[in-house]
């Protein structure tokens, strides 16, 4: 699951709550923790904080579940630095979002990820979310990258199931959903799992739904997913991670801290998200 970075009201990282969240996630059945991904506000934490968050997550997990460190950046050299630090902290793998804003070509994307693999011997999960980054990692490029032993998976967040099918048909890379609304369907059609935002607030339900979907239990998976539909939708009422951090605050799990330019969830959305939390049994 894509873990938030809990912060105090002044924007400082809440290290105690960070450890508490990881403990709760493991207790609820989450099978892997991803700190400092885009849900973890990687864009607004400092490099020093980034290193510390990965190290703290590894220490808190204590080998009970894998820790997959978010180490993506729009600079190849920075992504290498972050990935080296993750390896030194004994993270199990890294999650590498495509470079954002500068819009590299497919050739540039291939060279970017290849250079990271050449520089750091740590398993990579690629992350494609063109709605946020402004560039799209295409299936043929993914297949080419999958020729490296270190590129083991992709978090595909377009929400396009036909795209996921195309990736699966052109390579044997593990495909993980990065879109909660379509995650159940992706797993039922052969995906390897989900890297979920919804799991921040309903970890046990997402874990059980995923288990059912991965085992091919269509009816159970769909029934469990129906209870999460409101959260899948309303956790994106504003840009992630604004709604999910408010939801965790409403649940008493974290303080209501977030860093600019992200702001607290607008009051007009509180009722909708609270109703979805109730529907999912999260509060």
Secondary structure, DSSP 8 states (H G I E B T S, - for coil): -B----B-TTS-B-HHHHHHHHHHHHHTT--EEBTTSTTTTTTTS-HHHHHHHHHHHHHHHTTSSEEEEE---SSHHHHHHHHHHHHHTT-SEEEEE---SS---HHHHHHHHHHHHHH--S-EEEEE-HHHHS----HHHHHHHTTSTTEEEEEE-S--HHHHHHHHHH---EEEE--HHHHHHHHHTT--EE--SGGGT-HHHHHHHHHHHHTT-HHHHHHHHHHHHHHHHHTTSSSTTHHHHHHHHHTTSS-S---TTS----GGGHHHHHHHHHHTT--
